[in-house]
């Protein structure tokens, strides 16, 4: 039954055709197949969508209205009153901002509003919680970008857009994709990453000064795609206002009459429709009722609507040379089905971004957004399978059992692992929270996206990540059975029907006690997924540190447990024991908590005292400094560095030859015009030479050896995930020793952007598991010796630099600029806001210079100024 699909999809995946052509043809086959089988019939009508925006652009209000119009709730929650479903943490409701990404499901379309299932993730807009954006992007298929109708694209709009472009992402996930280009086909048949297909909503059109077309213009001017082209935002609606003078409903053209936003003209339908939300005729829960009518010949609004639709067709013809281009050249009106098809394909292929209008606070414009999600954003069948990491590299053999399983799978279907029509389970744990009373133990609840296969409660799962694969520990000590699967409903969770999550779904899992954010979940005993994992979820580096001092021994125990839980939930947090030598926090010990900014640390400390009842003294924040080798620095070489000690009467000895090099993490123009350059932080990396690999016996034999019967991988995984696995203790010890030594630089700060190449390893007693301890100690000793010997200027201290955006009235811009210069900042631009009396200043400044800046800004601007600070890079520390 799979033969036609097999032949067609294999030729697609293994040929070097364009991504857009591949996806278009792939959808034809997969949709036809998916509708034929009950286990996959849900896929064409499934949407996994995230809502993104600058802070306070109204995305949570839009999300709450989604729940209202889809009848999930009786009335939409209000951000100002703290009654929202998706912002359920006390800190979120008090501050009126989203702190944690919240997941919820709803139905839309058809008479019963259930034709399409939408798994929705409401993400934070504040840059301090960007880890929530990173992990949401990893599991989504599409996005809704909300933009303020008055301000247009703002600083953090650009930040979330960059995250949505998934730069450095492979198949939805963050990992090194080598020399492959985005959108091309890799050797294993997986399609490498592409940006999230996106629609945009211009919100807050009920506010004074709102300008739909100016906001669309900022989308095209400020948001760039991976290839440098514009976002190609195309309005699919014409907003309507009620004129204050005539009380008539008219188009809201630029520089035209002002009035109250009341509706839109749907430019996609044929004939076009006028949709007006009548506040005087409120229905269920006080919701404005829709009045929909066709625009017929003679309607005074028809001419303006036809011009707007022509602009839409023209924009699509620029990126679609198919049927829509023919209609454009012939100046004919395309059928509605042709226009929808062209818009959908352009959106999914990241060639266009449909734009709609809304005033969410007035509950207007909500239904067309949901219609657009269903019509234009992709299903799991429309996106490439995620890229998969594997330890099956050159020279590594696969077991006969695995080869047999792979051959059997390929004869059945030819979809790559991770494709929703593939049989083997492959899921990503993208978020972990703790809910009292759930799952036993510490109440750990794991949110996961099922990319392929079926996830079932009570089935034994194995969790693995890239580090475990690389060190040969895959399958060790992380085998568990989920006790239940839960559906998504904000802060509340209900059991999933039948305890099954199908491919493409997002669900919550209870009963997994050891799974962490970024782990890959596979079915224990499945040979197809034995040595593979997804790329995981990236976490930004902390930039701000506070010292926590518990007031008693009992509080210390509570604090340690609370921080353990919080670090599991939030990978961007870092906790260390303060020794007072270099933290900038003074002596006296204590615990150092590091986060992404003042608000991030403040929220975590609030949770410690309120949620975990920890009685702690919280110190003043200090900047988290880093150390790095300059890119020109090379320490060490081929000479072996010997280590020997006598411990408890036993002599241990080992020697290693290492080379340490500074790595460019990526840069840009310096904040002083290139005098002091920026450094983008990169994780330290470890490279083993062929000589080192040979001594460590890391070449386990090849396919030829197995066929000759000379080697046999003895790992057998039973249903419970047990069995004997391959574990190279000396290699693990070597890597552990290197990582431990690279945690601190010679000046006591965290070391970053270093490549360590192991050239040679040697011990007097030769290779053996009993030499692991000596090798670990030798690696640690050698790195510390090399770092201590570094010359002047070869190791630099780095401090975080922030991009500061300040929105201020014209009367106060001089005060702000003068203060900014005094703080060591460098202004990059000052622009007017939409011809108003406000200006926006953008510049770069050291983080340490703007601690507590909100209080100072209120003083400088009589309380009217607002700002956003976003981490951009590190640069060499300097004195002001």
C-alpha positions, 0 to 999 in steps of 0.5 A: 500500500505504501509503494506509490508514496515510497517511490514518489517521496524518495525521489523528492527527498533525495533530489536537489529541488527547491524547498517550495517545490518539494513542499508543494509536491510532498503535501499532495502525497501526504494529504492523500495518504493522511486522510486514508488512515484513522491514526493520521487523519487528524493531521491536515486539520491540526495547527501548532501555532505560537503568538508572538509580540513586543511586550504590551502589544496585546497578544495575551488579550488576543489569546483570551479572545480566541478562547472566548469566540471558540467557546472554551471560556464564557468570558475572555480574561482581562490582563488588567484585572488578572483574570486571564487563563494563559497568564495564571502565575501570580507574578504574571497577573500582578505585573500584567505581563506574560512570564511563562509560555502557556499552552492551550487547545481550541477548536475552530471552523464549522458549525460546531467550531471543531473542524480544525484543532489549534494548539496555541502557545502564548509566549512572553514579550519581555526579553528577560524571558527569551528562553520561553520563546526559544523553546516554543519556536522549537515545536511550532509549525506557524506563528501569529505576530502581533504588532501595536497599531500605534507604535508599529514594529518595536524593539522586541518585535524584531527580537521575536522575529529573529527567533522565528527565523530560526537562525542556526536551527536545524529542522525546528531545533537548535544545533550545528547543521554543518555546511548545509544551507537552510531549506536544502536536503541533508544526506539523511533525507531530512529537510534543514531549517526554515523560518516559521510561517507567519501571519501578522495582526495589527492590534490596538486599532481602537487607540488614538493615533493608530495607523494600520498602513504605517504599521504594515510599512514598518513590518516590511522595512524593519523585519528581514528574512534569512536571505535579507529580503523583507517580510513581504507583509501583504494586507488581506483586509481593508480596515474600516472606521466610523467617521466622527463627523458623518457617523458613516463607516468608511475605509481607514486610509492613511491621512484620511478621516479619523474615527472608531475602528469598527470592521474590515473588508475581506479582500480574499473572499469573492465577492468581497465581504464587509465585516462590522462588529456591532457594539450596540448589538452585543451577544453572548458574554457581551461580545460584539456581533458580526454583521457580514454583507457582500460588497455589490455593484453600486456600493460606495466602498467597492472602488476602494476595496477593488484597489486594495485587492488589486494591490494584494494580487500584485504582491502575490504575483511578485512571489508566485509565478503560477495561476495568480500571476496569469490573473494579474497579467490579464487583469482578471479577478482570480477565484477565491480558491486560487487566491487562498491557495496562492496565499497559503503557499506563499505563507508556508514557503515564507514568501509572504506574510498575510496581515489582518486588523484587530482591536482585541480589547474591544473584542473586534477582529478576532474571528478572522485571525482564527480563519487565517490560522486555519487557511494559511498556516501549515499543518504538521504535514506541510513542514519538513521533518526535524533534523536528527542528530545521530552518533552513527558517523564514519567508522561507527557500526550499526548492529545487525538488529538495527540494520534489519529494523531500518531495512524493514522500515524503509520497505514499509514507508520512506518518510524520514524519522520525525515526519508525522507519517513515520511510525517510530516515536520521536518527541521533544520535551520542550518545557518542564514545570512543577505542579503540586499533586501531579505525577508524584515526587516533585510534581514534574510535568513535561510538555512535549511535541510528538513529531512522529509515532504515537506517545502512550501512557504506561509505555516505557520511554527513553530520554536522551540528549546530544551530550549523552549520545556523544559520551556513549551514555544514551539509554543509561538511567533515563528510562521511565514510564509516564503515568498519564498524558494531559491535554493543554488548558493553560494552568489547568490540565485534564487527562487526555482521552485514551491516554494517547498523543498522536503524531503532530500533537502537543501534550503534557506528561506526568510521571517522568522524574528525570526528563529535562528541557531539550531531551528527546523522548523515544520508545524504549526498545525501538532500534530505529531511534536507538542512537538518535536525538533531536537538537534540543532547546538553546538557553541564553547566557545569564548576564545578571547575578544576585547573592542569596543568603538563607537565614538558617540551616532549614532555609538553606535546605529549602532554598537549595531544593527550590533552586533545583526545581527552578533551574529544571524549569528555566534552563537560562538560570544558573546557580553557584556557590559564592566563594567571594573571589571573583563574583563581584558580590563580596565575600562570605559565601552564599548562593549566586543566582544568575539570570537574563536581566533585572526583571527575570531575577526579580521574578525568580526571587519573588517565587522563592519567597512566595511559592517556596516560602524561603526566608532569604536575604537578597543582595544587590544585582551585579553584572555576570562577567565572562573571560575569553581567550582573544581570537589570536591566542593559542596556548599549549601544543604537542608537548605532553603535560604530565600529572602524577600524584600519590593518593592513599598510598596509590600512585596515579599518573596520566599525561595529555597534550592540549591546544587551547584557542580563542573562538570568534563567536560572531561579531559586529561593529564595535560600540565605539565604531570598531575600537572595541568589538563585540563578542557573541558568546559561544559554548566551549568546544572539545575536539579529539584528534585521531591520535587521541581517539585511537588511544581512547579506543573510540573507533568501535569498528566499521561495517566491514568488521561486523560483516567479517564477524570480528566485532559485535556491539553487545548492547541489547535493550529490553522493553524496560530499557535495561541491558548492557550499553557501551560506555567509554569511561576514559573518554567520559572522564577526559571530557569531564575533566576538560569541562570542569577546568574550562568553567573558570578563567585565570581571573575567576570568571566563567570562561567562554569561546574556547576550543580545546583540542586534545592532541594526545593522551597517555598513561604508564599503564596503558588504556583501561577503565581503571585509568579514568580518574587519572585522565580526568585529573590530568586534563584538569591540571593541564588546562589550569597550567596553560591558562595560568601561563597565558600572557598579558592581553591573551585573556580578556574580561568581557561584560554584557552590552545591551541595546537600549530603546527609549520612547520619550516625548520631544520635551525630554529627549535632550535629558535622556541623550545627555544621561545616556552619554554619561552612562557610557552609551553610544547612540545609533539612531533617534527617530520620530514615532509616526509623526507624533510628538514622541521620539525613539532613541536606540543605542548600546550601553554596558549593562552595569550602567543601566541597573535601576534605569527605570527609576532614573528614566521616570525622573528624567521624563516626568514619568512619561518615558518607557524603555526596553533593554535587550542583550546584544553581545559582550565586549571587553570590560572598560572603566567609565 
